[in-house]
Amino acid sequence: MRAGSDAMVRVAVATLWSTPDAVRPVDSRALGRTADIPSWVASMSAEQQVGDGVLSQLLLGERVRVDEVRADGWVRVVALQQPGVRDQRGYPGWIPAEQLVPAGDDPAVDDTTLVVDATSTDLRVTPGGPVALANVMLGTRLVPVGAAVDGWVPVRAGSDTLWVSAADVVPGAGAGGRPMAALGVATRLCGVPYVWGGLSAYGIDCSGLVHLSWRRFGVTLPRDAADQAAATRSVPLGSERPGDLYFFARPGRRIHHVGIVTAGQDGGPRRMLHACYTQRRVVEEPLSAAREETLVAAHRVAD
């Protein structure tokens, strides 16, 4: 890899760090070619799960632009599929070089692409054979490279051909705005631990939950809550409907939290599904008095 080139994520979930110096001893499980995210999250205390060294996470096959390659094995990149205001190209941060492979000229994502619809799945060496890459996440896009065999589909994984269960993937052509479908995806993540910067079924934050739920349907929303508000359409409070977004901010401050509306239209009690920092998990619940005080807007993702 070299600066100015594109690369792709080769692990199931790669973590995007603010700086290599932000990596702690407890983070070793998230590094290397294994990147065992389930054991990494399980090994952390509740306080370690909200450390500010993690910016985001990237899924297998996700494309990045390489800005700098260091001799110590770290690469500064921009995540091209995660818009944000920090960089007009995408979301910037650092990734270990061994979690990336050079990308070809063609992103190879088209109407034949598959998307993982299971919460997670494993890619195997042969149909039904040994696991080659575990814990491939919901929303990951896979390029098929041949016909299915006995319920298994051959897909490209870096330079390898691996096999995924046909039951775990669906056609990945962009479906446009589908608020209730996105809400359905987010609902499947209830109980997932809150992890700052997380973007997986093993740990996720509030804006990550929104980003991943819509990404499943080919809709690219920004990574951070404030940017998600800027990219969606405001609707009057009281007219929101399930699948819309609630945004929260303290007086004079930027938006700091987002949740997905589950009830609240027609003047009824407001409820939302969100990755809750205080409860440290994804929950569906009514808005508390404190939440109502900081509720600043309801928005809708364009259909």
N, C-alpha and C positions, 0 to 999 in steps of 0.2 A: 504494500500500500504506500501511497505517497500523497502529499498535500495536494488538494485540488481534485482528487479522484473520488469516486463513489465506492462504498463498501456495503455489505449486507451482514446482518446479525446471523451468526452461525449457531448460537445456543437458543434454548427454548425461551428464556427471558434474560436479557442483558440489562444491567443497572447502569443508569447514567448518573455520574458523580459530578459534584460541583468542582472538585479538584482531586487529583490523586492523593493529596495529603489529608483529605477528609475520610479516607478509608480507615476503619478501626479494626482491631484484631477480630472482633465478632463478625466482621463482614467477609472473612476469608471464604465462607461457603458460597458467597455470591460471585466469586471471582473464578478465573480459570475456565477451561473448556467444559467443566461439569455444571457450574453455575446452579447449584442445588438450592433453588429458591425456597421450597417448602422447609428444608432443614435450617436454612438461614433465618427465616422468619421465626421458626419455633425456638431457635437458640437465643433470640433477643428478649430482653426485658421490655416491659411496656414503655419505659422511657427511651430505651435504645431504638424502638420502632418509630419514634418521632424525631430522630436526629436529623439535622438539616443538611447532612452531607449528600443525601440522595435527592436528585432533582426529578427523575422520572425513570421509567423502564421501557425497554424496546422489545418487541416480539420477534421470534424467528423470521428471518427473511426481510425484516424492516430495513429500509434503505437509509444510509447516512452519507453526508458529504464530509470528507476528511479535510480538516484544516491544519492539523499538525501531528506529526509522528515523532514520539520521543524515543530515545535509545533505551529507556527503562521499561518499555513495553506498554506505555499508555498512549492513547490516541485522542486528540481533541476533535470532536465531530459536531455536526448539526443533524438532528433527527428530522428528516425531511417530511415525515408524515405526522408531525406533532407541531402545528403552528403555534406561534407565540410572538410577543412584542419584543422579546430580548434580541431576536435576530429575525429579519424578514424571511429568511430561508427556512426556518424551523427552530427547533429547540436545541440549544447548545449545551455541551457538557463533555465529560471524559469517560472513555470506555477502555478496558484492557484490549490490546490489539488481538490477543488470541481468541476473543469472542467475535471477531469480524473476519470476513473473507472478501476479497475484491469482487466488485459487482461488474457485470457485463454492461454493454451499452444500452441494452433493452431491459427495462424493469420486468418484463415477462409477466405482467399482470393484465389479463384481458377477460373476456366473457367466459373462458374455460376455467378460470381460476376457482379454486375451492376455498371455503373458509371454515375454520373449526367452529362447530356449533356446540360440541360438548364442553363442559366446564374446563376439562383438560383431557388430553389424549397422549398416547405414546406413539412414536414413529419406530418401526421395526425393520430389522435387516432383511427379512423375508416375510411373505404373508403369514401372519400369526406367529412369527419367529421371535428371536431374542430382541429385547428393547435396545435400540441404538440411541434414541433421544427421548427422554422422559419429560412429562409435564409440559407438553406443548399447549399453549393457552387458547382459550376462547378468543375468537377474533383474529387468530393467526391466519394469514392467507398462504395457501399452498398451490404450487403449480403442478398439475398432473403431467406425467410423462409417458403415459401408456394406458392400456385398458385394465379395468379391474379384474382381479383374480380371486375367486372364492370370497367375495366380500371385502377385499383389500385393494386399495388404490396406490399405484406407484407415484411418488411425488418427488420433486427436486428439493434437496436440503443441502445448500451449499454446492459442493461438487459431487455429492453423493445422490443416489436414488434410494429412498427409503419407502416404507409402506405404512399407510394409515388405514384404520378401519373405515369402511364406507359409511358406517352408521354414525360416525363422529363428525362428518363433514357435509356441507351443503354447497350448492352453486353460489359463487361469491360475487356475481355481477351486482353492481350498485343498485340498491332498491329505492334510493331517495329517502325522504323523511318518513319515519314510521314510529311515532311517539309511543304507542302502546306496545309495539314489539320491542323497542328499546327498554321500556319499563319492565317488560317481561324478562329480558336478559339481566337487568340489574337486580330484579327480585331473586333470581337464582344465586346471587352473591350475598344474600342476607347471612349475617354471622361471620363473614370474612373479616379477619383482623384489620384494624386501621394501621397502615404503614405509610409514613410520609413519603410521597413520591412513588408509591406502589402502583402497579398497573397489571396485577395478576389476581387470580382466584385464591392466592395464598396471602396476599396483603395488598391493600389498595387505599387510596385517599379519596377525598370527596370529588375533586375534578377528574381524577383517574377513573372513577366509577362512571361518570357521565361520558367521558371520552371513549372508554372501552365499550360501553353499551351501544353507543351510536356507531362506533367503528365496525361492530359486528355486521352492520347493514350497509357498509360502504360509505358512510357519512363521516367526513373528517372534521372534527371539532378541535379547537385549540386545546392545549394541555392544561392551562391554568384557569381558575374560576373567573377572574376578571376578564380574561380574553374570551372565554366562552360567552360571557354576557355581551361583549362587543360584537360577537359573531352571530347572535340570535336576535329574534324579533320580540320586542316588548309587547306584552298584552296587559290590559288593566287588571289590577288585583281584584279578585271577585269573579273574573271571567276565565281564570285558569282552569285547565282540565288535566286529568291524569296523563302523564308523559311530558308535561311542560316542566320548566325549571324554576325553582325559587333561588334567588340570590340574596346574600346577606352582607351587610357592611355596618361598621360603627360610624357614628357621625363624623363627617369630614375625612373618612378613610376609604381606601380602595376595598372593593369586594373581596372578602376573604373566605367565603363558603358558598357551596351550591348543593342543592338537593333536588331530587326528582319528585314532582307532585304525584301523590297517589289519591288525594281527595282535597276538596276545597272550593270547587266551583259552586255557583248559585248560593253563596253565602254560608255554606256548611262549614263545619270545623276543618281547618287546614291540617293535612297530613303529608308527610314526605318520606321517601326512602333516601338514605344518605349514608356516607361513611362518616361516622361521628367521632370526632377527636376525643371528646370527654368520655364516651363509652368504649372507645377503642375498638369499634367494630361497625359493620354495616347493619343498620337497623331501619325498620319502618315504624314511624311513630307520629303522634300529633305534635304540632309545633308548640313548644313550651312558651311561657310568657317572655322569657329572655330571647327566644328565637323570634317571636313576633315583634319585639322591640327593634331588632336589627334587620328585619325583612324589608328589603328596599325595592324588589321588583319580581315580577313573574315574566318569563320569556318562553318563546316557542321556537323550536327548531323548524326551519322552513320545510314544508311538505314538497 
